[in-house]
Amino acid sequence: MGNLPSLKDLLGLCKIKVVMLILLTAVVGMLLAVPYVPSLLLIIAASAGISLAAMSAAVFNHVVDEKIDTQMSRTDRRPLPQGKVTREQALIWGAFLGVVGIALLVVFVNLLTAVLTLLSLIGYAVFYTMYLKRATPQNIVIGGAAGAAPPVLGWTSIAGSNGLEYALLLFLIVFIWTPPHFWALAIHRSEEYKKAEIPMLPVTHGLEFTRVQILLYTVLLFLVTLLPFLTGMSGLIYLICAVSLGALFLGYSIKIFLEPENSKIAFKTFKYSINYLMVLFVGLLIDHYLLMNFGVVA
């Protein structure tokens, strides 16, 4: 198995920044699930389990994509292409993280959350990474279901199946957000995806078609983000947040569509989309506690 890898290199397989965003959406799901502050120990156990499972999925993604990663400047500095971690070491590390994460959920949270988390892990690490990513330009749309699961996992960890319809609204927001988020990056890196023979939408259908799809999905996202307010799940604070953030996202998407010669706008849109999701979910949280503690009405 060669020399033992450093902790830094092992963590480099875990996509920590992505996991932090996943964790944020999961914790917001936990806190929105009940009209009181949940047990801190339960939040910590659920957060640890969900995070470790997400890290496990990321490691398996690195293993499967090792050959692709060597061909793309965005990914060729990762531990596996650099030879800092062997495939065997990565597989053991990924399996360890997954087993510990699921075990934490079974023992300290509940079986429903453990099962859903395991299905999400398999969906991303196996179904998306090994098959969908290479099979269809709709890979991001279909595979987005695994990435949209964390708020549901957070919800079920606190409330079980109670109020699950509201958790599914959170799922829907992340699910619809994923394509315009990732297609913006795919436009920015289209030549690299073409070289690596990954059938991303800009490669298979062209940049112009992808720009139209980003715009259409952003319009749909704007409408979907109104649902928590329209269903009474959230109040005016969230509505103001959703409309403001959505208008900015639409502005970026329109700019991508109208300025095809602008080489920087796609990557700017990708970066904004990350901040968009973070602030939107924080807005949900602030609104929830204002409604709960101060009786602010929708």
N, C-alpha and C positions, 0 to 999 in steps of 0.2 A: 504493500500500500504506500510505500515511500515515506518521506518525512511527514510528521504531523503538521497540519496547517495551523496558522495562527488564528486566534479568535477573530481578529479583524477580517481575515479572508473568509472565515465561515459566515460571519455576519454580512459580509459583502455579497453572499449568495441569497440573502433574505429579503432584499428590496425594502429596507427599513423605512424609507420615505413613503413608499406605497402602503406599507403596513400601518404607518402612523395615520394616514388618511382613512384606511379601512377601520382602524380602531376608533377614530373620531366618530364615524357614522354609526359604529356599533354602540358606543357609549351613549350617543344621543338617542339611539333606539331604546337603550335601557332606561334612560331617565324620562323619556316620553311615555313609557309603557304604563306608568302608575301615577296617581295624583299625590304622590308623597316622595320623599327622598329614599331610595332603596338602601338596603344594607350595604355598607362600604365593602365588607368582606365578600359579599356576593358579586359586587361590581368588579372587584379586583380579580376574583377567581374567573369570572366570565371573560373579562378583558384579557387575562393571561391565556386562557384556553383558545379564544378566537384568534389572538395575535400569533400564538405559536402555530396554529393550524395554517394561518395565512403565510407565515414564514416558511413552513414546510412546503406549501404549494409553490412558493417562489423558488425554493431550492430545486424542486423537481422540474420546474420550468427552465431553470438554468441548465440542468443536465440534458434535457431534451433539445434545447436550442444551442448547445455548445458549438456545433458546426456553423450555424447561422450567425452566432455572435462573433465569430472570428472574421466574418465578412463585412461587418458594419462598424463604422467608427463610433457609433453611439454605444456599442456593447463590447468592442474588442479588448477593452481594458478590464473586463470582469475576471474574477479569480480563475474560472475554468479555462477560458482561452489563454490566459497568461501562465497556466500550468502551476498555479499556486495551490490548487486543490485538485485531487484526482476525482474521476467520476465515482469510484467506489467510496471515497471519503464523503463526497457530496450526497450520495444515495443514503449512506448510513446516517449522516447529519439530518437529512430531510425526513427520514423515517423516524428518527429519535424525536424531532420536534413535533411531528404529527401525532405520534403515540402519546407523548406527554400532554399535548394540547387537548386531544380528545379525552384522555383519561381525567384531566382536570375538570372538564365539562360534565363527564359522567358522574364523578364522585361529589363534586362541590356545587354543581349547577342543576341541570336536569337532563334526562335522556333525550327529550325532544330537541333541545339545542345541540346536544352532542351529535345526534343523527343528522340534523340539517347541516351542521358544520362539516361533518365528514363528507356528505354529498357535495357540498360546495368545493371542498378540497379536491375531491375526485373530478368534479366537473371542470375545474380550472386546470389541474395538473395533468389529467388524462384526456378528457373529452375535448377541451379547447386546445391545449398545448400540443398534444400528439396527433390530433385529427383535424379539428376545425381550422386552426391557424393555417394549415397547408392545403385545405380542401376547398375553401370558398371565400370570396371577397366579403361575404356576410359574416365572417368569423367573429368580428368584434360585436356585431349585433346579437348573435346567438350566444356567444361566449360571455356576453355582458351579464347574463343571469347570475353567474358565479360571483362576479364582482359586485353585483347589486345586493347580494345576500346579507352582508354584515349588519345593516340596521334591523333586519328581521331576526337575525341571530341574537342581537342585543335585546330586542323586544322579548323574544321567547325566554331568554335567560332570566328575566325578571317576572314576566306575566304569563308565561306558558303560552297557551293558545288564546287567551283572553284578549279581545280587541285586535285580533290579528289583521283585520281588514285595514286598520290604520297603519300597521307595520308595512302592509303591502303598498301603501301610498309612498312610503319612504323607498321601498324597493323600486317602484316604478320611476321615481325621480332619478335614482342612480342608474337604472337600466337605460333610460332615454338619454341621460347625460353622457354615457360612455361613448357612443358612436361619434358625435361631434368633437368630443374631447380627443379621442384617439385618431380620428381621421385628419384632424388639424396637424398632428404630429406626422401622420403618414404622408401628407402632402409635403411637409418639410423634409422628410427623409425618403421620398418616393424613389429616387435613384438607387438608394441603398437597398430598399425592399425589392426593387427590380433585379438588382445584382444577386441578391440572396434567393431569388425565385419564390418570394412569399406573395401570395395573391391578394395583397391589400387593394382596396378599392381604387386608389389612384393608379395602380399598376394595371389592373384588369379593365377598368372602365374610363380611365383618363382623369386628368386633374379637373377639367371643367365639370364633369358629372359629379365628382366628389365634392366640389364647392357647392353645387346645388343641394346635394344630400346634407351637407353640414348646415346649410341655411334652413332646410325643411325640418331637420331634427331639432334645431335650436328653437324654431317657432313652436314645435310640438312640446319641447321642454318647458318653454315659457308657460304654455297652457297647463301642463301637468303640474307645475309647481304652484298653481293656484288652488289645486284640489285640497290641500290641508286646510286652507281657509274656508273654501266653499263647503266642506264637510263638517265644519265646526271643530276640527282637530286643533287648529291654531287661530290666533287672533290678528289684530291689525298690525302689530309689530312685525310679525312674520310676513304679512302681505306686503308691507312697504319694502321689506328686505328682498322678498322674492321678485317683486316688480322692478326694483332698482337694479338688482344684479342681473335679472333676465334681460332688461333693456340694454345693458352694457354688453352682454353676451351676444345679443342680436346685432348690436353695432359692429362687433368684431366679425360676425358671420357675414353680414352684408358687405363689409369691407373686403373680406376674402373673395366674395362673389364678384364685386365690382372692380377690384384691383388685382387681376391675375398676375400682373407683372411685378407686384410687390412681394419680394422674396422673403420678407421678414414677418409679414402679418400672420402667416399660418403658425409659426412658432410662438408668436406673442399670444395668439388665441389659445394655443395649447396651455401655455403657462397661466393665462387668465382663468381658464376652465378649472384648473386645480384650486385656485383661490376662490373661485365662484362656489364650488361645492363645499369647501370648508366654511366659508362665511354663511352660506345658506343654512347649513346644519347648525351652526352656532346661533343663527337667528331663530331657528325652530326652538332651540333650547331656552334662549332668553325669553321668548314669547311664552313658552310653557310655564316657566316659573313666575312670570309676571301674572299670567292668568291664575295660577295656582295660589300665589301668595297675596296678590293685591286685588284680585277680582276684576281685572281688566277684561272687558267684554269684547267679543268678536264683533 
